Every structure is written in structure tokens, then in C-alpha cells.
Amino acid sequence: MTRVLTTQRREPLSGELRSVVVFLHGYGANGADLIGLADPLAEHLPDTLFVSPDAPEACAGSPMGYQWFPLPWIDGSSEEESMRSMEQATADLNAFLDALMVDLDVLPEQVVLFGFSQGTMMGLHVITRREDEMAGMIGFSGRMMNPEALADEATQRPPILLVHGDQDDVVPISSLPEAVEAMEEAGFKEVYAHVMEGTAHGIAPDGLQVALAFMKDKLHL
């Protein structure tokens, strides 16, 4: 049984819905953490609905925040607990995306995922294993879980943009080329990368500009 995800929303500025961006927040945060990005993006994507769900589990290390799954190197959970929780969160997120597209009457190619940190991990795992191919995904400051399994498990190969700060001390920037290599070896044709110079674990203006260009291109806006 899947869990319902509480969601923050920003309606299209134009009043007309042509595309959807789904934000996936990081470990210990919540949907409100990323929904503010809709403000600078909406003027360039006026027909876009922005949604930002809370992850399904309370985060022990952040009483006001949530997690998609526990991280053993942070919270002391076991690898088995982490993988079991990730499988459940995968089902939760897929059910959320399916319901969202039905409720809004939009097609998968009208939807982009936008992840940060653990949200990038979650998004990369989900979007490459869905039944339908979505417009694409942007992943900031994250990594790919189990990259060695991607070639065998990928059912879709949508366009992917990975963005990472070269001063990230939370998720090392080496995670970016590792993920790119895994996707290229798995036959992905559109894999893009951008390094934010002088940026730690966050989203810098240049990274957001590259993300905006990617969204406009893949959503045909």
C-alpha cells in the first residue's frame, strides 16, 4: 500500500497548464524547501505548475523534516533498512506521479523531475525505471544509487541534466562523472552535466539558469 504525499503547489502564472515540474527535496528537508524556486522560474515558464511533495518518512535527524529513505552513513540505519525503505518510497513516488498526471490530464512528456541531494537520488532511480518516458530530469548535488544496476534495470532513458558544486562537502562532486558514466554505458543518449564553480552543497544562479534552459527545451516551451 502506498503512502499519500503532502504537497506544496504553485499554480501556472498564465492560468493555463501546459507542463509540470515536480521538485524532490533533500534529506531532512520538506516540500517547502524547494517550492520557492518556482518564483524565479515561473516568469520564464508561465504555463507550468510547480509541485513539491514532502518525502514519506519523518527524518530522525531533523524533527521538522522528512526523508525518502534512511542513509546508513548519516543515521546509522542498516543497508537492508535503507533499501527496503527506498523500494517503498519508489512505489509512493510512482503512485504520486501517476495520480498527478491523471488528475491534471497531462502526459508524461509534459512532466520534468527536479531533485536536490537525496531527491536527486530518488528521482534518478524512479524516472529510469518507469513504464512511461517523462520529459526529463534535473538533479542537483546528488548521486546515483547502485549505478552498476542501471544497465540491467533501466526501462526508460529520458534526458538527464546533472548539476553539482565543485566545493560540495556533503556529496562529493565525483558523484557527477560516476553517474554520467553509468548512464552512458547504459545507453542514455542525452546526458548533460554542469559544474557550479565555487559552490558548496546548494543551487547557484548559474546552475538554475542551465536548469531553466533544459526545462524549456525538453518541455518545448
C-alpha positions as CSV (number, residue, x, y, z in Angstrom):
1,M,0.0,0.0,0.0
2,T,1.4,3.4,-1.0
3,R,1.5,6.4,1.2
4,V,0.0,9.8,0.2
5,L,2.5,12.6,-0.1
6,T,1.6,16.0,1.2
7,T,2.3,18.6,-1.5
8,Q,3.1,22.3,-1.9
9,R,1.9,23.8,-5.2
10,R,2.4,27.0,-7.3
11,E,-0.2,27.3,-10.0
12,P,0.8,28.5,-13.5
13,L,1.2,32.2,-13.8
14,S,-0.7,32.3,-17.0
15,G,-3.7,30.3,-15.7
16,E,-3.1,27.8,-18.5
17,L,-1.5,24.4,-17.7
18,R,0.9,23.1,-20.3
19,S,3.6,21.4,-18.2
20,V,4.5,20.3,-14.7
21,V,7.8,20.5,-12.7
22,V,8.0,18.2,-9.6
23,F,10.6,19.2,-7.0
24,L,12.1,16.4,-4.9
25,H,13.7,17.7,-1.7
26,G,16.8,16.5,0.1
27,Y,17.3,14.5,3.3
28,G,15.8,16.2,6.4
29,A,14.0,18.9,4.4
30,N,10.4,19.2,3.1
31,G,8.4,20.3,0.1
32,A,8.5,23.9,1.3
33,D,12.3,23.8,0.9
34,L,12.3,23.9,-2.9
35,I,8.9,25.4,-3.8
36,G,10.4,28.8,-3.5
37,L,12.4,28.1,-6.7
38,A,9.0,28.4,-8.6
39,D,9.2,32.2,-8.1
40,P,12.2,32.9,-10.3
41,L,11.3,30.1,-12.7
42,A,7.6,30.9,-13.2
43,E,8.2,34.1,-15.2
44,H,10.1,32.1,-17.8
45,L,7.7,29.1,-17.5
46,P,4.3,30.8,-17.1
47,D,2.3,27.8,-18.2
48,T,3.9,25.5,-15.7
49,L,2.5,24.1,-12.5
50,F,5.2,23.5,-9.8
51,V,4.6,20.9,-7.1
52,S,6.8,19.9,-4.3
53,P,5.8,16.9,-2.2
54,D,7.1,16.0,1.3
55,A,9.0,12.7,1.3
56,P,7.0,9.9,3.0
57,E,9.1,9.4,6.2
58,A,9.9,11.6,9.2
59,C,13.6,12.1,9.5
60,A,15.1,11.2,12.8
61,G,18.0,13.6,12.3
62,S,15.7,16.5,11.5
63,P,12.4,16.6,13.6
64,M,10.8,19.1,11.2
65,G,11.9,17.4,8.1
66,Y,11.4,14.2,6.0
67,Q,13.4,11.6,4.2
68,W,12.8,9.5,1.2
69,F,14.8,6.7,2.8
70,P,17.3,6.4,5.7
71,L,21.0,7.0,4.9
72,P,23.2,4.5,6.8
73,W,26.3,6.8,6.8
74,I,24.3,9.5,8.5
75,D,21.7,7.9,10.7
76,G,23.2,4.5,11.5
77,S,20.5,2.5,9.8
78,S,21.3,-0.8,8.1
79,E,21.8,-1.2,4.3
80,E,18.8,-3.6,4.4
81,E,16.6,-0.9,6.1
82,S,17.7,1.7,3.6
83,M,17.0,-0.5,0.6
84,R,13.6,-1.7,1.9
85,S,12.6,1.9,2.6
86,M,13.8,3.1,-0.8
87,E,11.7,0.4,-2.5
88,Q,8.6,1.6,-0.6
89,A,9.4,5.3,-1.4
90,T,9.8,4.3,-5.1
91,A,6.3,2.9,-5.0
92,D,5.0,6.0,-3.2
93,L,6.5,8.4,-5.7
94,N,5.4,6.5,-8.7
95,A,1.8,6.4,-7.3
96,F,2.1,10.2,-6.7
97,L,3.3,10.8,-10.3
98,D,0.6,8.6,-11.8
99,A,-2.2,10.2,-9.8
100,L,-0.9,13.7,-10.6
101,M,-0.9,13.1,-14.3
102,V,-4.4,11.7,-14.3
103,D,-5.7,14.5,-12.1
104,L,-4.2,17.2,-14.3
105,D,-4.8,15.4,-17.6
106,V,-1.2,15.8,-18.7
107,L,1.1,13.3,-20.5
108,P,4.4,12.0,-19.1
109,E,6.3,14.1,-21.7
110,Q,4.8,17.2,-20.1
111,V,6.5,16.5,-16.7
112,V,10.0,17.2,-15.5
113,L,11.5,16.0,-12.2
114,F,13.8,18.4,-10.4
115,G,15.7,16.8,-7.5
116,F,18.2,18.1,-4.9
117,S,20.6,15.9,-3.0
118,Q,18.6,12.8,-1.8
119,G,15.8,14.0,-4.1
120,T,18.2,13.6,-7.0
121,M,19.0,10.0,-5.8
122,M,15.3,9.2,-5.6
123,G,14.4,10.9,-8.9
124,L,17.2,9.2,-10.9
125,H,16.1,5.8,-9.5
126,V,12.4,6.3,-10.3
127,I,12.5,8.1,-13.7
128,T,14.8,5.5,-15.3
129,R,12.5,2.6,-14.2
130,R,9.0,3.9,-15.0
131,E,6.7,2.4,-17.7
132,D,6.4,5.7,-19.4
133,E,9.2,8.1,-20.5
134,M,8.9,11.5,-18.9
135,A,10.3,14.8,-20.4
136,G,13.5,14.6,-18.4
137,M,15.1,15.2,-15.0
138,I,17.4,17.7,-13.4
139,G,19.5,16.5,-10.5
140,F,21.4,18.9,-8.3
141,S,24.1,17.9,-5.8
142,G,23.1,14.2,-5.7
143,R,24.4,10.8,-6.8
144,M,23.1,7.7,-8.5
145,M,22.1,4.8,-6.2
146,N,23.5,1.4,-7.4
147,P,24.9,2.7,-10.7
148,E,26.1,-0.8,-11.6
149,A,22.5,-2.0,-11.8
150,L,21.3,0.7,-14.2
151,A,22.1,-1.0,-17.4
152,D,20.0,-4.1,-16.4
153,E,17.2,-2.2,-14.7
154,A,16.6,0.9,-16.8
155,T,13.2,0.7,-18.7
156,Q,13.4,4.4,-19.9
157,R,16.3,6.6,-20.9
158,P,15.0,10.2,-20.7
159,P,17.1,13.3,-21.0
160,I,19.1,13.9,-17.8
161,L,20.9,17.1,-16.6
162,L,23.2,16.7,-13.6
163,V,24.4,19.9,-11.8
164,H,27.0,19.9,-8.9
165,G,29.0,22.4,-7.0
166,D,32.8,21.9,-7.1
167,Q,33.1,22.7,-3.4
168,D,30.4,20.3,-2.2
169,D,31.4,18.8,1.1
170,V,28.2,16.7,1.6
171,V,28.0,14.8,-1.7
172,P,31.4,14.8,-3.4
173,I,31.5,16.1,-7.0
174,S,33.0,12.8,-8.1
175,S,29.4,11.5,-7.9
176,L,28.6,13.5,-11.1
177,P,31.0,11.8,-13.5
178,E,30.2,8.4,-11.9
179,A,26.5,8.9,-12.7
180,V,27.2,10.2,-16.2
181,E,29.4,7.2,-17.0
182,A,26.8,4.8,-15.7
183,M,24.1,6.4,-17.9
184,E,26.3,6.5,-21.0
185,E,27.2,2.8,-20.5
186,A,23.5,2.0,-20.1
187,G,22.7,3.6,-23.5
188,F,21.4,7.0,-22.5
189,K,21.6,9.4,-25.5
190,E,21.0,12.7,-23.7
191,V,23.1,13.2,-20.6
192,Y,24.3,16.7,-19.7
193,A,26.4,18.0,-16.8
194,H,27.2,21.4,-15.4
195,V,29.7,22.2,-12.6
196,M,28.9,25.3,-10.4
197,E,32.3,26.7,-9.6
198,G,32.9,27.9,-6.1
199,T,29.6,26.3,-4.9
200,A,29.1,24.0,-2.0
201,H,26.0,21.8,-1.4
202,G,23.4,24.1,-2.9
203,I,21.9,25.7,-6.0
204,A,23.8,28.6,-7.5
205,P,22.3,31.1,-10.1
206,D,24.3,29.7,-13.0
207,G,23.1,26.2,-12.2
208,L,19.5,27.4,-12.1
209,Q,19.9,29.1,-15.4
210,V,21.2,25.9,-17.0
211,A,18.3,24.0,-15.5
212,L,15.8,26.5,-16.8
213,A,17.2,26.2,-20.4
214,F,16.9,22.4,-20.1
215,M,13.3,22.6,-18.9
216,K,12.3,25.0,-21.7
217,D,13.9,22.7,-24.3
218,K,12.6,19.4,-23.0
219,L,9.1,20.8,-22.3
220,H,9.1,22.5,-25.7
221,L,8.2,25.9,-24.2
